[in-house]
Amino acid sequence: MIVGDVTTVGLMIAGAAADDVKLGFFGLAAYALTGPVIHVANGECSRAIGSLVIRTVLPGAGLLIGGSLLHIGCRGCGSNESLGLAPAVPGMLVGAAIGAPIASGIDIGFLAGHDHAPPQEPRHVTWLLGSNSVAVSFRFQ
């Protein structure tokens, strides 16, 4: 999970540095889905939902805060002149990239623990011996 998180946060930062909206938001979307996909692959669907919530709320808050920092110290912001969304995108991506490691820490520290019982030995083993073949059958419960 750590490798996926580092890679996707790097995409967000690269998108902000290169002023590439598509790259930055691709990294953000990939980041939001990395943890839940890993949890589902491990059979932990309830943890996947919690991971998705954490991975969207915290970077989303960083996105909003980073986008709003554009207006701090802005000259003429009180006028009716609209700046549009484009100048705020790098700040938004940086804000999301700051919120993402916090969400990752919560996800990895609290949700990624495996409390499953260790796998049990197979309870039943069947050997089938033929003249040219051997087959083994395991039964797990």
C-alpha positions as CSV (number, residue, x, y, z in Angstrom):
1,M,0.0,0.0,0.0
2,I,2.9,2.4,0.8
3,V,4.3,2.0,-2.7
4,G,1.0,2.8,-4.3
5,D,0.5,5.8,-2.1
6,V,3.9,7.3,-2.7
7,T,3.5,6.9,-6.5
8,T,0.0,8.5,-6.6
9,V,1.0,11.4,-4.3
10,G,4.0,11.9,-6.6
11,L,1.6,12.1,-9.5
12,M,-0.4,14.8,-7.7
13,I,2.7,16.8,-6.9
14,A,4.0,16.4,-10.5
15,G,0.7,17.6,-11.9
16,A,0.8,20.6,-9.6
17,A,4.4,21.4,-10.5
18,A,3.9,21.0,-14.3
19,D,0.4,22.7,-14.1
20,D,-1.0,19.6,-15.7
21,V,-4.6,19.2,-14.4
22,K,-5.2,15.8,-15.9
23,L,-2.0,14.3,-14.4
24,G,-2.7,15.7,-11.0
25,F,-6.3,14.6,-10.8
26,F,-5.5,11.2,-12.2
27,G,-3.0,10.8,-9.3
28,L,-5.7,11.9,-6.9
29,A,-8.3,9.4,-8.3
30,A,-5.7,6.6,-8.3
31,Y,-4.8,7.5,-4.7
32,A,-8.4,7.3,-3.5
33,L,-8.8,3.8,-5.0
34,T,-5.4,2.3,-4.1
35,G,-6.2,1.4,-0.4
36,P,-9.8,0.2,-1.0
37,V,-8.7,-2.1,-3.9
38,I,-6.0,-3.6,-1.7
39,H,-8.5,-4.2,1.2
40,V,-11.0,-5.8,-1.2
41,A,-8.2,-8.1,-2.5
42,N,-7.6,-9.2,1.0
43,G,-11.3,-9.9,1.6
44,E,-11.8,-6.9,3.9
45,C,-14.8,-5.2,2.3
46,S,-15.8,-3.2,5.4
47,R,-12.2,-1.9,5.8
48,A,-12.3,-0.9,2.1
49,I,-15.3,1.3,2.7
50,G,-13.6,3.0,5.6
51,S,-10.4,3.4,3.5
52,L,-12.4,5.0,0.7
53,V,-14.0,7.5,3.1
54,I,-10.7,8.5,4.7
55,R,-9.0,8.7,1.4
56,T,-11.6,11.0,0.0
57,V,-12.4,13.2,3.0
58,L,-8.9,14.2,4.1
59,P,-7.4,14.9,0.7
60,G,-10.7,16.6,-0.2
61,A,-10.3,18.9,2.7
62,G,-6.7,19.6,1.7
63,L,-7.9,20.3,-1.8
64,L,-10.4,22.9,-0.6
65,I,-7.9,24.5,1.7
66,G,-5.2,24.6,-0.9
67,G,-7.6,26.1,-3.5
68,S,-8.7,28.8,-1.0
69,L,-5.2,29.9,-0.3
70,L,-5.1,31.5,-3.7
71,H,-7.3,34.3,-2.4
72,I,-5.0,35.2,0.6
73,G,-3.1,38.2,-0.4
74,C,-4.9,38.5,-3.7
75,R,-5.1,42.1,-5.0
76,G,-8.5,43.1,-6.3
77,C,-10.2,40.0,-5.0
78,G,-13.0,42.1,-3.6
79,S,-13.9,43.3,-7.1
80,N,-16.4,41.6,-9.3
81,E,-13.5,40.2,-11.3
82,S,-13.6,36.4,-11.4
83,L,-10.3,34.4,-11.4
84,G,-11.9,31.1,-12.4
85,L,-10.7,27.8,-11.2
86,A,-7.6,27.4,-13.3
87,P,-5.2,29.5,-11.1
88,A,-6.3,27.5,-8.0
89,V,-5.6,24.1,-9.4
90,P,-1.9,23.8,-8.4
91,G,-2.8,24.9,-4.8
92,M,-5.7,22.4,-4.8
93,L,-3.4,19.6,-5.8
94,V,-0.7,20.5,-3.3
95,G,-3.4,20.6,-0.6
96,A,-4.6,17.2,-1.6
97,A,-1.1,15.9,-1.6
98,I,-0.6,17.2,2.0
99,G,-3.9,15.6,3.2
100,A,-3.1,12.3,1.5
101,P,-0.2,11.1,3.7
102,I,-2.3,11.8,6.8
103,A,-5.1,9.6,5.4
104,S,-2.5,7.0,4.4
105,G,-1.1,6.9,7.9
106,I,-4.6,6.3,9.3
107,D,-5.4,3.7,6.7
108,I,-2.1,1.8,7.2
109,G,-1.9,2.2,10.9
110,F,-5.5,1.3,11.9
111,L,-7.3,-0.3,9.0
112,A,-4.6,-2.4,7.3
113,G,-4.0,-4.7,10.4
114,H,-4.9,-8.2,9.8
115,D,-6.7,-9.8,12.7
116,H,-7.5,-13.0,10.8
117,A,-6.8,-16.3,12.5
118,P,-3.9,-18.1,11.0
119,P,-4.8,-20.6,8.3
120,Q,-5.6,-24.0,9.5
121,E,-4.0,-27.2,8.2
122,P,-6.2,-29.0,5.6
123,R,-8.5,-31.4,7.3
124,H,-8.7,-33.9,4.6
125,V,-6.2,-35.0,2.0
126,T,-7.0,-37.5,-0.7
127,W,-4.4,-39.2,-2.9
128,L,-5.5,-40.8,-6.2
129,L,-2.9,-43.0,-7.8
130,G,-3.3,-44.1,-11.4
131,S,-1.0,-46.0,-13.7
132,N,0.2,-42.8,-15.4
133,S,-0.9,-40.0,-13.0
134,V,-1.1,-38.9,-9.4
135,A,-3.8,-36.6,-8.1
136,V,-4.0,-34.9,-4.7
137,S,-7.2,-33.3,-3.3
138,F,-7.3,-31.0,-0.3
139,R,-10.4,-30.1,1.6
140,F,-10.4,-26.8,3.7
141,Q,-13.0,-25.8,6.2
